[in-house]
Amino acid sequence: MRVLLVNMPWSPIDLPSLALGILRRSVDERTSGRADVLHANLEFTDWITRRTEFTADDYQYYALSSYFMGCGDWVFSSALYDDPEWRVPEFTASMRGKLRDERMRMSKELHRVVPEFVQETAERIVAAGPDVVGFTSTFQQNTAALAAAKYVKRLAPHIRTVMGGANCDAEQGHATHRNFPFVDFVVRGEGEAAFPQLLTALDEGGDLSAVPGLCHRGADGESVANPMSTRPLPPATILPPDYSGYFERLASSVARNWVEPKLVVEGARGCWWGEKHHCTFCGLNGSFMQFRSKSPETFYEEIMDLARRHRVLDMYLVDNILDMGYLTTVLPRIIDSGYDLRMHIEIKANMRRPQLRTLARAGMIYVQPGIESLNSRVLDLMDKGVSGCQNVRMLRDGAETGLSVSWNYLHGFPGESASDYEPVIAQIPALEHLDPPVDLSARIAIERFSPYFNRPELGFTGLRPEEHYRFTYDLPESELLDMAYVFEAPERGITKPTVTALNEALAAWKKRHADSRLTHADLGDRIVLVSRRHAFDWGALELTAPTEIAAFRLLDQPHAPAALTRKLAAKLPGHPVDEAAVHALLQHWVTLGLVFTDGGQYVHLAPAAVNEDLLRLDFMRHTHAVAAPPERPDDAARPLVAHV
């Protein structure tokens, strides 16, 4: 049996498809068939750049940036419905004020021309002579995959068409199958077991009803959905991907000039935090939250084998959360391997500095810790299990250990108020030396599989599919309710004035970050701090009093004033310490932007000095002078030395 697996736009062009890489190996090793992969996302970049002024930024926009507006899916709806003018007025009305003029023009132009690309792709698929063609669908691939399946079926009715992927999980998969008859089968859930079972049943005339999660057609042509498996796949059965052909195809594509390719690797599925505390807004794990991870030996060998085979050191780990056991098993072996890997991984925000150093030494230098907010009360509403001060500590320690911290600021949680945001907004100028969020604050989206979707008592009722589903698909809302992943809901939480104030502060943070600095050097008898931040007029400070030095060291971790007072009294028995004085010192340090406070706790903001700061401090050690860095015209008006 010949199987062709197809990766349609808008799959990222800098990454091979993990899903198809695993399915390819599953077919080759677990069936009598043979599988190939058509990288239609790369084919599209070459096709469209010959016809329009299409750029790498454009592809990124339709693949990811516009996900919650649905622009990428709408583009290919013209092919799905054989109409190059499919719901253009509705799209225009919806996007007016949301899209810049050039984006609007590009979207309409793509919408007009992509049916030709889908037709050519279908002809190429049919010419390859497969018995089965499988389409993966994640994020904004759905209409492109559906359109290609439709065109293939039109050209060659004998070819079996199959869809799977994140857009086909649970109810979504069944809705897709029953509404689009040119899709013969939909595989719901983890496909590396079900897809080979389907192929074997087709090849040998087996019982389709025995394939877990499969949607197929009964004798009367009606859609039948087999029950999904109640148990996730054991990690030992999760195969490594086969990326044969991706890098060769990329090398011959215009996309080679746009991106640095990365390998996609997988050590674990599910979320160990979510098993106990499912974050209220998160639907990422779909049907299976249960956390399971590959053995350290297996995961290490997969990483090394992929790096050796493809001679690529950049890797994207798709795990929703790091298996903490890997810190003492896999990562030390990577460090000792001598491979200069550069990896992206999602972690929990309460990891400590020694753990972050291990990540950095192993090459996991791009981390996504799921910060989402800097206010403890809002974080409690999310059930995140971290505090605002812990999140700030993550940003500080990430800067110190050389990690690039990627995070989002979210708002719109039922029960939040302006008073949760105002203290954070006031302190954002003190954070400008730390990694800002990747974008301005966004109101949360209600995602399928999240507690906000499944539990209306948490604050969201009357959910409707997001508007873009309605101008993309020709389906009644009752069917869209099952197909959609993102839903409209009444706005909750903070109102426009607070959102505006927050986003103005975040925009200033992003603008000033590259030129901002705050570092400290602990020289034993004193602590020296060097600062260059827009809102603070001091360039350098020395902490010389024993109480101040001890307090600053303790504030490496979040402390409440009472706990800080007790610990200072224990550390400095000869120095009287009272809570009122400690509280006054903390407030003074807040004014100076040395500490961040939230939820009654305080944590200092200054990463340890490195590189040129160390040279400066070595000079200061001998001269006992602390000079503000002369970086701006107004530095002459700043104090050169300050003692706290």
KACORHU-V707624 format. One record per residue. SS is DSSP state (hx for helix, st for strand, lp for the rest). PHI is phi in whole degrees, 0 to 359 (NA if undefined). PSI is psi as a letter, one per 40 degrees, with the letter a starting at -180 (999 if undefined). Layout:
BEGIN
ss;phi;psi
SS;PHI;PSI
SS;PHI;PSI
END
This chain:
BEGIN
ss;phi;psi
lp;NA;h
st;261;h
st;237;h
st;243;h
st;257;h
st;238;h
lp;249;g
lp;280;i
lp;302;i
lp;253;f
lp;296;h
lp;305;i
lp;271;e
lp;268;e
st;229;h
lp;290;i
lp;283;h
hx;298;d
hx;301;d
hx;287;d
hx;298;d
hx;289;d
hx;296;d
hx;300;d
hx;293;d
hx;298;d
hx;297;d
hx;293;d
hx;261;d
hx;240;e
lp;222;i
lp;273;e
lp;270;a
st;223;h
st;242;i
st;235;i
st;239;h
st;257;h
lp;272;g
hx;290;d
hx;294;d
hx;287;d
hx;302;d
hx;294;d
hx;300;d
hx;290;d
hx;295;d
hx;284;d
hx;288;e
lp;280;e
lp;243;d
lp;221;i
lp;274;f
lp;272;h
lp;234;i
hx;299;d
hx;297;d
hx;298;d
hx;298;d
hx;301;d
hx;297;d
hx;285;d
hx;285;d
hx;228;d
hx;299;d
lp;264;e
hx;306;d
hx;285;e
hx;261;e
lp;75;e
hx;298;d
hx;297;d
hx;291;d
hx;297;d
hx;307;d
hx;271;e
hx;295;d
hx;297;d
hx;286;d
hx;299;d
lp;252;e
lp;52;f
lp;212;h
lp;294;e
lp;250;f
lp;302;h
lp;49;f
hx;296;d
hx;300;d
hx;295;d
hx;299;d
hx;299;d
hx;295;d
hx;291;d
hx;268;e
lp;298;h
lp;90;e
lp;258;d
lp;253;h
lp;293;i
hx;304;d
hx;292;d
hx;292;d
hx;298;d
hx;296;d
hx;296;d
hx;300;d
hx;291;d
hx;293;d
hx;300;d
hx;304;d
hx;286;d
hx;262;d
hx;295;d
hx;304;d
hx;296;d
hx;297;d
hx;296;d
hx;299;d
hx;296;d
hx;295;d
hx;297;d
hx;297;d
hx;294;d
hx;299;d
hx;297;d
hx;297;d
lp;287;e
lp;70;f
lp;283;i
lp;277;d
st;225;h
st;238;h
st;245;h
st;245;h
st;269;i
lp;222;h
lp;222;i
lp;53;b
lp;263;f
lp;257;e
hx;295;d
hx;290;d
hx;296;d
hx;293;d
hx;298;d
hx;297;d
hx;295;d
hx;298;d
hx;297;d
hx;291;d
hx;297;d
hx;296;d
hx;293;d
hx;281;d
lp;216;g
lp;301;d
lp;283;e
lp;285;h
st;281;h
st;253;h
st;227;h
st;236;i
st;200;a
lp;115;a
hx;300;d
hx;286;e
hx;245;e
lp;282;i
hx;50;b
hx;300;d
hx;301;d
hx;294;d
hx;294;d
hx;297;d
hx;299;d
hx;293;d
hx;283;e
hx;262;e
lp;230;g
lp;295;e
lp;284;e
lp;266;h
lp;289;d
st;220;i
st;234;h
st;262;h
lp;256;h
lp;87;a
lp;288;h
hx;271;e
hx;291;e
hx;262;d
hx;291;d
hx;295;d
hx;299;d
hx;296;d
hx;299;d
hx;298;d
hx;295;d
hx;297;d
hx;293;d
hx;287;d
hx;249;e
lp;73;f
lp;281;a
lp;273;h
hx;293;d
hx;291;e
hx;271;e
lp;272;h
lp;300;h
lp;77;e
st;288;h
st;257;h
st;217;i
st;251;h
lp;283;a
lp;299;d
lp;269;e
lp;86;e
lp;284;i
st;288;h
st;241;h
st;247;h
lp;293;i
lp;302;i
lp;284;i
lp;299;i
lp;270;e
lp;237;h
lp;289;i
lp;296;h
lp;298;i
hx;300;d
hx;293;e
hx;265;e
lp;275;h
lp;280;i
lp;288;i
lp;281;i
lp;248;h
lp;260;f
lp;305;h
lp;99;d
hx;295;d
hx;291;d
hx;294;d
hx;291;d
hx;298;d
hx;297;d
lp;260;e
lp;255;i
hx;300;d
hx;296;e
hx;298;d
hx;273;e
lp;261;d
lp;225;i
lp;257;h
lp;293;i
st;230;i
st;277;i
st;256;h
st;234;i
lp;221;h
lp;254;d
st;209;i
st;232;i
lp;83;a
lp;214;h
hx;291;d
hx;287;d
hx;296;d
hx;299;d
hx;260;d
lp;219;g
lp;286;h
lp;305;h
lp;298;d
lp;259;e
lp;265;h
lp;242;e
lp;296;d
lp;273;e
lp;58;b
lp;285;d
lp;238;h
lp;272;d
lp;303;h
lp;276;h
st;210;i
st;225;i
lp;290;i
lp;298;i
hx;306;d
hx;298;d
hx;297;d
hx;295;d
hx;299;d
hx;295;d
hx;297;d
hx;299;d
hx;294;d
hx;295;d
hx;295;d
hx;296;d
hx;292;d
hx;292;d
hx;256;e
lp;54;f
lp;233;h
lp;254;e
st;277;h
st;224;i
st;244;h
st;272;h
lp;273;e
lp;304;h
lp;288;e
lp;198;i
lp;291;h
lp;291;h
hx;297;d
hx;296;d
hx;295;d
hx;299;d
lp;249;e
lp;238;c
hx;287;d
hx;296;d
hx;300;d
hx;291;d
hx;296;d
hx;302;d
hx;285;e
hx;291;d
lp;85;e
lp;282;h
lp;271;g
lp;284;i
st;232;h
st;232;i
st;249;h
st;212;i
st;267;h
lp;227;i
lp;267;i
lp;286;e
lp;265;e
lp;295;i
lp;269;i
hx;303;d
hx;301;d
hx;293;d
hx;295;d
hx;298;d
hx;298;d
hx;303;d
hx;296;d
hx;294;d
hx;277;e
lp;97;e
lp;275;g
lp;272;e
st;250;h
st;243;i
st;237;g
lp;271;e
lp;63;f
lp;290;d
st;68;d
lp;199;i
lp;244;e
lp;240;h
hx;295;d
hx;293;d
hx;293;d
hx;298;d
hx;294;d
hx;297;d
hx;279;e
lp;63;f
lp;280;d
lp;78;e
lp;222;i
lp;254;i
hx;299;d
hx;294;d
hx;295;d
hx;293;d
hx;294;d
hx;302;d
hx;300;d
hx;298;d
hx;295;d
hx;289;d
hx;298;d
hx;297;d
hx;291;d
hx;268;e
lp;84;e
lp;268;i
st;266;h
st;262;h
lp;257;h
lp;205;i
lp;240;i
st;256;h
st;243;i
st;216;i
lp;100;f
lp;269;h
lp;303;h
lp;100;e
lp;283;i
lp;216;i
hx;302;d
hx;294;e
hx;282;d
hx;257;d
hx;300;d
hx;295;d
hx;292;d
hx;303;d
hx;296;d
hx;263;e
hx;302;d
hx;302;d
hx;285;e
hx;260;e
lp;294;e
lp;277;e
lp;261;i
lp;299;h
lp;283;i
lp;296;i
lp;293;d
lp;208;a
lp;290;i
lp;298;i
st;239;i
st;291;h
lp;298;i
lp;264;i
st;270;h
st;256;i
lp;305;i
lp;79;e
lp;277;i
hx;303;d
hx;297;d
hx;281;d
hx;275;e
lp;232;g
hx;300;d
hx;294;e
hx;281;e
lp;134;e
lp;239;h
lp;230;i
lp;65;f
lp;292;i
st;232;i
st;303;i
lp;307;i
hx;303;d
hx;296;d
hx;296;d
hx;286;d
hx;262;e
hx;260;d
lp;251;i
lp;264;g
lp;223;i
lp;292;i
hx;298;d
hx;299;d
hx;281;d
hx;297;d
hx;301;d
hx;274;d
hx;279;d
lp;287;i
lp;253;d
st;242;i
st;231;i
st;283;i
lp;207;i
lp;302;i
lp;293;h
lp;238;i
lp;79;a
lp;293;i
lp;258;i
hx;305;d
hx;301;d
hx;289;d
hx;299;d
hx;297;d
hx;296;d
hx;298;d
hx;289;d
hx;295;d
hx;292;d
hx;292;d
hx;297;d
hx;296;d
hx;302;d
hx;297;d
hx;292;d
hx;266;e
hx;303;d
hx;299;d
hx;257;e
lp;257;i
st;205;i
st;210;h
st;222;i
st;224;i
st;228;h
st;269;h
lp;260;e
lp;90;c
lp;273;e
lp;200;i
st;241;h
st;252;h
st;240;h
st;241;h
st;226;i
st;214;g
lp;223;i
lp;303;d
lp;271;e
lp;236;h
lp;261;e
st;252;i
lp;256;d
st;206;i
st;223;i
st;240;h
st;261;h
lp;240;d
lp;290;h
hx;305;d
hx;295;d
hx;293;d
hx;297;d
hx;295;d
hx;296;d
hx;299;d
hx;297;d
hx;294;d
lp;283;e
lp;302;d
lp;244;i
lp;299;h
st;221;i
st;277;i
hx;304;d
hx;296;d
hx;294;d
hx;296;d
hx;299;d
hx;300;d
hx;290;d
hx;295;d
hx;298;d
hx;290;d
hx;281;d
lp;235;g
lp;298;d
lp;271;e
lp;240;h
lp;297;h
lp;230;h
lp;233;i
hx;296;d
hx;296;d
hx;292;d
hx;297;d
hx;297;d
hx;296;d
hx;297;d
hx;298;d
hx;295;d
hx;297;d
hx;293;d
hx;298;d
hx;299;d
hx;278;e
lp;74;f
lp;270;d
st;228;i
st;246;i
st;233;i
st;197;h
lp;59;f
lp;81;e
st;245;i
st;225;i
st;213;i
st;281;i
lp;249;e
lp;258;h
st;299;i
st;295;i
lp;291;i
lp;221;i
lp;54;b
hx;295;d
hx;296;d
hx;297;d
hx;298;d
hx;299;d
hx;287;d
hx;298;d
hx;297;d
hx;293;d
hx;301;d
hx;270;d
hx;261;e
lp;58;f
lp;240;i
lp;239;h
lp;257;i
lp;288;h
lp;295;h
lp;282;g
lp;261;d
lp;232;i
hx;301;d
hx;273;e
hx;296;d
hx;298;d
hx;273;e
lp;270;i
st;292;h
lp;283;d
lp;225;h
lp;227;i
st;243;h
lp;257;999
END
